[in-house]
Amino acid sequence: MVSIRSSYHPIDAAILWSDLTDHQGEILQVDLSHPGSLLKHFPQWPFLHAYAERIYDAIVCRELPATYLGRPITSNDKAERIYWSIRHSDLRVWFARNYPEEKPAFLFSQDVDHSECVSLTAHLALQAERDADLREINKLRQTYSAVAEAAAPAFNQKELSVQRGAFEVPSEASALVHYMIIGALLTVMLGKSRSGQLRSIYKNQAAVVDAITEQFPGTPGLSKRTLDRKFAQARRHLAQSLQS
């Protein structure tokens, strides 16, 4: 039956491992009085001494975590063994790694089918692979950050080009619409109302061009030559559209 204890003294664990619980009181009395003399006093149970030494050796070699009055035991620790303690979970892991063929009842349930369970070796291999993948992902993230930082100026230039494209020469369809609007404005502005009155103070297109160049002297795109050409094109497009 799996023990409900959360921790064990190394000798307690050796006793349970040897299945000598019925003799625990006798064994503990001798061990406390004469530490390390289990084989001498109990030659009929050689495995008790062997198991106890395995556990002590694993603790000293730091293969099996243990504590001395609540603090971790180090390889240089001279703490008295009577105060050593091992956690149940740490003891299970140590057994699974070093003695996978042995399943002491106080640590492992005997009536559970482990045929479909993942072995500790496979688990550790998968964990190592996952850790390696995480390290690789972190490296890729760092590389991506460095590349993104280096490419930032290029992306900004591309964004600037897109914004500049909004001010480029419009397509033929949009230009035609602009010409139609300009032509219609000129026609309305230079025409007469139904009652025969002039709609503006400008008598003709030349007067409109003169007024614009006078108010916006030297402005790019508003020279007399450009205005004459654009106005003429606008009125021609409007006339063609009305005829069709």
GULUMDO-71402 format. One line per 8 residues: number of its first residue (from 1); for each residue z negated, y, x of C-alpha. Coordinates in steps of 0.2 Angstrom, whole numbers. Layout:
NUM = Z:Y:X; ...
END
This chain:
1 = 0:0:0; 5:17:7; -11:27:12; -15:43:3; -23:50:18; -15:66:26; -20:62:43; -28:49:55
9 = -37:47:71; -27:37:83; -39:22:82; -38:22:63; -19:22:64; -20:7:77; -32:-2:65; -20:0:50
17 = -5:-4:60; -14:-20:66; -19:-24:48; -37:-25:53; -45:-13:40; -58:-26:36; -65:-24:53; -63:-6:54
25 = -82:-2:55; -85:-15:69; -70:-8:79; -74:10:77; -92:7:83; -86:-1:99; -73:12:103; -84:27:100
33 = -97:19:112; -85:12:125; -68:22:124; -53:12:130; -62:-5:130; -54:-12:114; -45:-26:124; -62:-31:132
41 = -72:-32:116; -59:-39:105; -48:-50:115; -43:-60:99; -33:-44:93; -22:-40:108; -11:-30:97; -25:-18:93
49 = -26:-12:111; -7:-12:113; -5:-1:97; -19:11:102; -11:14:119; 6:16:112; -1:30:100; -11:38:114
57 = 4:38:126; 15:45:113; 3:60:110; 1:63:129; 20:63:132; 22:75:117; 33:62:107; 20:62:93
65 = 12:78:88; -7:78:86; -21:91:85; -38:93:93; -50:101:80; -35:110:72; -25:116:87; -10:107:95
73 = -13:95:109; -3:98:125; 0:87:140; -13:96:150; -26:95:137; -42:87:142; -49:87:125; -60:72:120
81 = -50:59:111; -63:57:97; -57:73:90; -39:69:90; -29:69:73; -11:64:68; -3:70:52; 4:56:40
89 = 21:64:40; 22:65:59; 17:47:61; 30:41:49; 44:50:59; 37:43:75; 38:26:68; 55:28:61
97 = 62:34:77; 53:22:89; 49:7:79; 62:6:65; 60:-12:63; 42:-11:59; 36:-3:42; 17:-3:42
105 = 11:-4:24; 0:11:26; 15:22:30; 30:14:21; 31:7:3; 35:-12:4; 43:-13:-13; 56:0:-11
113 = 74:-5:-8; 80:5:6; 97:-3:7; 106:12:0; 95:25:10; 102:35:24; 94:29:41; 84:41:51
121 = 97:39:65; 111:44:53; 101:58:46; 97:65:64; 116:63:69; 121:73:53; 108:86:56; 114:88:74
129 = 132:90:68; 126:103:55; 117:113:68; 132:113:79; 143:118:64; 131:133:61; 132:138:79; 151:138:78
137 = 150:148:62; 139:161:70; 151:162:85; 166:164:73; 157:178:63; 153:187:79; 171:185:85; 177:192:68
145 = 166:207:69; 172:211:86; 190:209:80; 187:219:64; 179:233:74; 193:234:87; 206:234:73; 198:247:63
153 = 209:262:70; 225:252:66; 219:249:48; 214:268:46; 232:272:52; 240:260:39; 229:268:26; 235:285:31
161 = 253:280:31; 251:274:13; 243:290:8; 257:299:16; 270:289:7; 264:297:-9; 271:313:-3; 288:306:3
169 = 305:310:-5; 305:303:-23; 316:289:-28; 333:293:-36; 327:290:-53; 312:302:-51; 323:315:-42; 335:315:-58
177 = 320:318:-69; 315:333:-58; 332:340:-59; 333:338:-78; 316:348:-79; 322:362:-68; 338:363:-77; 330:364:-94
185 = 318:378:-88; 332:388:-81; 342:386:-97; 327:391:-108; 322:405:-96; 340:413:-94; 345:410:-112; 342:419:-129
193 = 332:416:-144; 340:412:-161; 338:430:-165; 348:435:-150; 333:442:-139; 332:437:-120; 318:426:-116; 314:433:-99
201 = 317:448:-88; 329:438:-77; 347:441:-82; 354:426:-72; 350:413:-59; 352:424:-44; 339:436:-51; 327:421:-52
209 = 331:416:-34; 328:434:-28; 311:435:-36; 305:418:-29; 311:422:-11; 303:439:-13; 286:432:-18; 286:417:-6
217 = 294:424:9; 296:411:23; 289:396:13; 297:380:18; 309:373:4; 310:390:-5; 324:398:5; 338:406:-5
225 = 350:393:1; 339:379:-4; 335:386:-21; 354:390:-25; 358:372:-21; 344:364:-30; 346:375:-45; 365:372:-46
233 = 362:353:-45; 348:354:-58; 360:363:-71; 374:351:-67; 363:336:-70; 357:343:-86; 375:347:-92; 380:329:-88
241 = 366:322:-97; 369:333:-113; 387:328:-113; 384:309:-112
END
